[in-house]
Amino acid sequence: MATTKRTTKPKPSPADEPVPCTPCGGTGNVSTTVRVGRKRRPVGQQDGLCLNCFGSGTDPDA
């Protein structure tokens, strides 16, 4: 019987993994406080697209 050659895939190093974006924490969304009224009182928060990574969640500078 002939011997078979077995190869294994190399394990990905930590440098190969994408680095999460700092402002959004890797989610792609950031929250902004919504203010209303004459005295500009805060009433809640609204989700929006992260302008650092444009919603991808990965750090563009890494």
Buried (B, 14 or more C-beta within 10 A) or exposed (E): EEEEEEEEEEEEEEEEEEBBBEEBEBBBEBEEEEEEEEEEEEEEEEEEEBEBBEBBBBBEEE
